[in-house]
Amino acid sequence: MEAGMNPSLEAAKAYHLRCTLSFGDIYAQILIWMLVIFASLAAGLGLMGASKPLFALVGVGLILVVSLPFLLFAFTTTLLNHIALEPKA
């Protein structure tokens, strides 16, 4: 160990941070969220045609705002599940 080097810093250098996330791991999440977006836009267009534009805008906005936290939670948990600390050889 070098003079003045922090022991916890030396322990941190003993590991590799490896991410094994691939596009296939999040593919289904992206497809489901796109389905939610298209369904909300279809509902919004349907309400626009029924002369209720305010309900259409509120409905689309509400669906997007409510679904976004679930999407972000799914992405971050999937990413965190694919991060590994591996000891150096």
N, C-alpha and C positions, 0 to 999 in steps of 0.2 A: 504494500500500500504506500502511496506517495505521502510525503510529509504534509500534514495539514488537510488531508482529504477526509471528507465526511464518511463514516462507515456506512451510513444508509445510502449514500450516493454510489458507493462501490457495490452494494447489494443490488441497487437498481440497474447497474450495468450488466448484471449477470443474467438478464432475461431479454428475450426478443418479444416484441409486441407484434402479433400476427393477426390479420383480419382475413377470414375465410368466406366472407360474404360474396355471393355471386348474384347475378341478375335473376336466376331461377328461384332464389330464396324469397324475392319480393315481387315476383311476377304476378302471383295470384292477388296480392294486396292491391297492386296497381289496377288490375282488371276489375276488381270489386269496386274500388273507389270510382273508376271511370263509369261503371254501371250506375252507381249512385248519382253521379253528376248528370249523366244523360237522362236518367229517370226524373230527376228534379227539374231539368230543363224542359222535358216533355210535359210534365205537370204544369210548369209555368206557362208554357205556350198554350196549353189547354185552357188554363184560367184566363189568359190574355184574350183568347177567342170568345170566352164567355163574358166579356166586358167587365172583368174584375182585375184590372192591371195592378192595383195595389196589393191584392191578395197574391197575385202571381210573383211579384217582386219579393214580398215578405216570405213567401213559401220557399222560393229558390234560395234566398239569403239564409233563411233559418236552417234549411237542410245542409247547406255548405258549411255554415258556422258550427253546427252540431257534429257533422261528420269529420271535420278537420282534426279535432283532438284525438279521435279514435285512430285516424290514419297516422298521425305523428307518433302516437303511442306504439302502434304496431311496428312502424319503421324503426323506432329507437330500440325497442325490445329485441327485434330481430337482429339489429346491428350489434347490440351488446352481447347477444348470445353467440355471435360469431367472432368475437374478439378473444384471443387467447394469449396468455403470457407463457412462453416456453423458455425453459432454462437453456443457456448457451452451452454448447458442447465443449 
